[in-house]
Amino acid sequence: MKSLTRIEYELGRSQIRRDLAELGEILADDFRSYSLSGRPITRADWLRSAADPDQVIEEFRYSPFDVRVLGDVAVVWGSNEDKILLKGADESGAYNWMDVFERRNGRWQLVANETVQLPAGIKRRPGTWVTVTRDRTEETPHSGA
């Protein structure tokens, strides 16, 4: 079974590549979340957003994750910084989030997510972060600033 850390990186890469098949494998059919403005988000909404040609995701930079496995349920907490263009405008940002996975048919699927956008200038978790782009995954130092 894939590690939850690896699945998180694959989740980011599938969005960057617009790989809806891989993203669809990660997201449970009954996936639920909320947008930053509080609007409910379903699996179909997330897939539609990932396919949007007006949204270009260049990279995600992930903090070290905290993972807790509770039987067939697991929670992953993390932070990320992203580089995103929406209709050509820079919409990059920094976020804290929590993903909830459930083990179904021998594999982990994302069933819920909660994300909050961090205000500019807030300190982030220092340490070794992982940068995920279309073609690479590499560790990068992060000062937390």
C-alpha positions as CSV (number, residue, x, y, z in Angstrom):
1,M,0.0,0.0,0.0
2,K,1.3,3.5,-0.9
3,S,2.4,5.7,2.0
4,L,0.1,8.7,2.8
5,T,3.1,11.0,2.2
6,R,3.5,9.6,-1.3
7,I,-0.2,10.0,-2.0
8,E,-0.1,13.6,-0.9
9,Y,2.7,14.3,-3.4
10,E,0.8,12.4,-6.1
11,L,-2.3,14.5,-5.3
12,G,-0.4,17.7,-6.0
13,R,1.3,16.3,-9.1
14,S,-2.0,15.1,-10.5
15,Q,-3.4,18.6,-10.2
16,I,-0.3,20.2,-11.8
17,R,-0.5,17.7,-14.7
18,R,-4.3,17.8,-15.0
19,D,-4.2,14.0,-14.6
20,L,-7.9,13.5,-13.8
21,A,-7.6,9.7,-13.9
22,E,-5.0,9.8,-11.1
23,L,-6.8,12.5,-9.2
24,G,-10.0,10.5,-9.5
25,E,-8.3,7.4,-8.0
26,I,-7.2,9.5,-5.0
27,L,-10.5,11.2,-4.3
28,A,-13.3,9.1,-2.8
29,D,-16.6,9.2,-4.6
30,D,-18.1,10.8,-1.5
31,F,-15.3,13.3,-1.0
32,R,-16.3,16.6,0.7
33,S,-14.5,19.8,1.4
34,Y,-15.2,23.6,1.6
35,S,-13.7,26.3,-0.6
36,L,-11.8,29.1,1.1
37,S,-15.0,31.2,0.9
38,G,-17.0,28.4,2.6
39,R,-18.7,26.9,-0.5
40,P,-19.1,23.1,-0.3
41,I,-16.9,21.2,-2.7
42,T,-17.5,17.6,-4.0
43,R,-15.3,15.2,-5.9
44,A,-16.9,16.4,-9.1
45,D,-16.2,20.1,-8.2
46,W,-12.5,19.3,-7.5
47,L,-12.1,17.4,-10.8
48,R,-13.8,20.2,-12.7
49,S,-11.4,22.7,-11.1
50,A,-8.4,20.6,-11.9
51,A,-9.5,20.5,-15.6
52,D,-10.0,24.2,-15.8
53,P,-7.6,25.6,-18.5
54,D,-7.7,29.0,-16.9
55,Q,-6.0,27.6,-13.8
56,V,-2.3,26.8,-14.2
57,I,-0.5,25.2,-11.2
58,E,3.3,25.3,-11.5
59,E,4.3,23.9,-8.2
60,F,3.5,23.0,-4.6
61,R,6.0,23.2,-1.8
62,Y,5.1,21.0,1.1
63,S,6.1,21.3,4.8
64,P,6.9,18.1,6.7
65,F,3.6,16.3,7.3
66,D,2.2,15.1,10.5
67,V,0.4,11.7,10.0
68,R,-1.8,9.8,12.4
69,V,-3.3,6.5,11.4
70,L,-6.3,5.3,13.3
71,G,-7.1,1.9,12.0
72,D,-8.8,2.4,8.6
73,V,-8.8,6.2,8.9
74,A,-5.8,8.5,8.7
75,V,-5.3,12.2,9.2
76,V,-2.6,14.2,7.5
77,W,-1.8,17.7,8.5
78,G,0.5,20.0,6.5
79,S,1.3,23.3,5.0
80,N,2.1,24.2,1.5
81,E,3.0,27.2,-0.7
82,D,1.9,27.1,-4.3
83,K,2.5,28.9,-7.6
84,I,-0.8,29.2,-9.4
85,L,-2.0,31.4,-12.2
86,L,-5.7,32.0,-12.7
87,K,-6.6,33.6,-16.0
88,G,-3.0,34.8,-16.1
89,A,-3.1,36.5,-12.7
90,D,-0.8,35.3,-9.9
91,E,-3.0,33.6,-7.3
92,S,-0.1,32.0,-5.4
93,G,-0.5,31.5,-1.7
94,A,0.3,29.7,1.5
95,Y,-2.0,27.3,3.3
96,N,-2.5,25.0,6.3
97,W,-4.6,22.0,5.7
98,M,-5.9,18.7,7.0
99,D,-6.7,15.7,4.8
100,V,-8.7,12.7,6.1
101,F,-8.2,9.4,4.3
102,E,-10.0,6.1,4.6
103,R,-8.6,2.7,3.6
104,R,-11.1,1.3,1.1
105,N,-10.5,-1.9,-0.9
106,G,-6.8,-2.1,0.2
107,R,-5.9,1.5,-0.7
108,W,-6.1,5.0,0.9
109,Q,-8.7,7.4,-0.5
110,L,-9.1,11.1,0.4
111,V,-12.6,11.5,1.9
112,A,-12.4,15.0,3.4
113,N,-10.2,18.1,3.4
114,E,-10.1,21.4,5.2
115,T,-7.8,24.2,4.1
116,V,-7.2,27.7,5.4
117,Q,-5.2,30.4,3.6
118,L,-2.4,31.9,5.7
119,P,-2.0,35.7,5.9
120,A,1.1,37.2,4.2
121,G,4.1,37.3,6.5
122,I,3.1,34.5,8.9
123,K,5.9,32.2,9.9
124,R,5.8,28.7,8.5
125,R,7.3,25.5,9.8
126,P,11.1,25.4,9.2
127,G,12.8,22.3,8.0
128,T,13.1,20.3,4.9
129,W,10.2,20.9,2.6
130,V,9.4,19.0,-0.6
131,T,8.8,20.7,-3.9
132,V,6.6,18.9,-6.4
133,T,6.4,20.1,-10.0
134,R,5.2,18.5,-13.2
135,D,8.4,16.5,-13.6
136,R,10.2,16.4,-10.3
137,T,10.0,15.9,-6.6
138,E,12.9,17.3,-4.5
139,E,13.7,18.2,-1.0
140,T,14.4,21.9,-0.3
141,P,15.4,23.7,2.9
142,H,12.9,26.2,4.3
143,S,13.8,28.7,6.9
144,G,10.2,29.1,8.1
145,A,10.2,32.8,7.2
